[in-house]
Amino acid sequence: MKKHTIIFFILISTLFCFSQTTVEEWNFVTKGYKIQKESGLDMKKGYELVNCSYSSFESLNIKREFYFKNLIRISDKKTTAILVEYVRTDRKGKMIYYFCIPSKNSKPEIWQMVESDIRAFNQDLSIAYNWALMQYISNNKL
């Protein structure tokens, strides 16, 4: 299952014309955006987030929503990464996770962080994420 997720990450990242993702941008997408959103802070200076896709599905009384947002560097209007916000709602409440899809030409250390995130996925998250990525690809490139 995890190998499929890696393949989807690589596939989706090759479909876009990106600028290389930096460690700073990775950290913003995976950690900083959450802090910004929860605290009502301004957007990271020099960047904008543009909503690009949304998908959701519900099964076994669990609602799963995926919001895909392009992180765009304003100076050159290049997409540097895609922020994926995963919202899982069940009878216990709501959980939100943030993932980064980096540019395909990003440094190996960025891709090692992607691999680390993927290894942390449980089976439920892997299945949901694969489904959302397939929806994203079909909505944006087919």
C-alpha positions in Angstrom: 0.0 0.0 0.0 2.8 2.4 0.9 4.5 1.8 -2.4 1.3 2.9 -4.2 1.3 6.1 -2.2 4.9 6.9 -3.2 4.0 6.2 -6.8 1.0 8.6 -6.6 3.2 11.3 -5.0 5.7 11.0 -7.8 3.0 10.9 -10.5 1.2 13.9 -9.3 4.4 15.9 -8.8 5.4 15.3 -12.4 2.2 16.7 -13.8 2.9 20.3 -12.8 5.5 23.0 -13.7 6.9 23.8 -10.3 9.8 25.7 -8.9 12.0 23.6 -6.5 10.5 23.1 -3.0 12.7 24.4 -0.2 13.0 23.2 3.3 11.4 26.5 4.5 8.4 26.0 2.1 8.1 22.3 3.3 8.0 23.4 6.9 5.4 26.1 6.2 3.1 23.6 4.4 3.5 20.8 7.0 3.7 22.9 10.2 3.5 26.7 9.7 0.2 26.8 7.9 -1.6 25.1 10.8 -0.2 27.7 13.2 -1.1 30.5 10.9 -4.7 29.2 10.4 -5.3 28.5 14.1 -3.9 31.8 15.2 -5.4 34.0 12.5 -2.0 35.2 11.4 -1.2 36.7 8.0 0.0 34.6 5.1 3.7 33.8 4.8 5.4 36.9 3.3 6.1 36.5 -0.4 3.6 33.7 -0.9 0.0 33.1 -1.6 -2.2 29.9 -1.3 -4.6 29.2 -4.1 -7.3 26.6 -3.7 -7.1 24.2 -6.6 -9.1 21.1 -5.8 -11.4 19.5 -3.2 -12.6 16.0 -2.8 -14.5 14.2 -0.1 -16.1 10.8 0.6 -17.8 9.1 3.5 -17.7 5.5 4.6 -18.2 3.6 7.9 -19.5 6.9 9.5 -16.2 8.6 8.7 -16.1 11.7 6.6 -12.9 12.4 4.8 -12.2 15.8 3.1 -9.1 16.8 1.1 -8.3 20.3 0.2 -5.5 20.9 -2.3 -3.9 24.3 -2.4 -1.0 25.6 -4.5 1.7 27.4 -2.6 2.8 30.2 -5.1 5.8 32.4 -4.7 4.6 35.8 -5.6 7.9 37.1 -7.1 7.9 34.7 -10.0 4.3 33.3 -9.8 5.7 29.7 -9.6 4.0 27.0 -7.7 6.6 25.7 -5.2 4.5 23.0 -3.5 1.0 21.7 -3.0 -0.5 21.9 0.5 -2.9 19.0 1.2 -5.2 19.5 4.1 -6.9 16.3 5.2 -9.9 16.6 7.5 -11.2 13.4 9.1 -14.5 13.6 11.0 -16.0 10.7 13.0 -18.0 10.3 16.2 -14.9 11.1 18.2 -14.5 14.5 16.5 -12.4 16.2 13.9 -8.7 15.7 13.1 -6.8 17.7 10.6 -3.5 16.7 9.0 -1.3 18.7 6.6 0.9 17.2 3.9 3.2 18.6 1.3 3.6 17.5 -2.3 6.9 19.0 -3.4 8.2 19.8 -6.8 9.6 16.8 -8.7 13.0 18.6 -9.0 13.3 19.2 -5.2 16.4 18.1 -3.3 16.7 14.6 -2.1 16.3 15.8 1.6 12.8 17.0 0.7 11.9 13.6 -0.8 13.3 11.9 2.3 10.8 14.0 4.3 8.0 12.8 2.0 9.1 9.2 2.5 9.1 9.7 6.3 5.5 11.2 6.2 4.3 8.3 4.0 5.8 5.7 6.4 3.8 7.3 9.2 0.5 6.8 7.4 -1.8 4.1 8.8 -3.8 2.0 6.3 -6.9 4.1 6.6 -5.0 7.3 5.8 -3.1 5.6 2.9 -6.3 4.4 1.3 -8.0 7.8 1.7 -5.0 9.7 0.5 -4.6 7.5 -2.6 -8.3 8.0 -3.4 -8.0 11.8 -3.0 -4.8 11.9 -5.2 -6.6 10.0 -8.0 -9.5 12.5 -7.8 -7.1 15.4 -7.9 -5.3 14.0 -10.9 -8.5 13.3 -12.8 -10.0 16.7 -11.9 -6.9 18.6 -13.0 -5.3 16.8 -15.9 -7.8 14.5 -17.6 
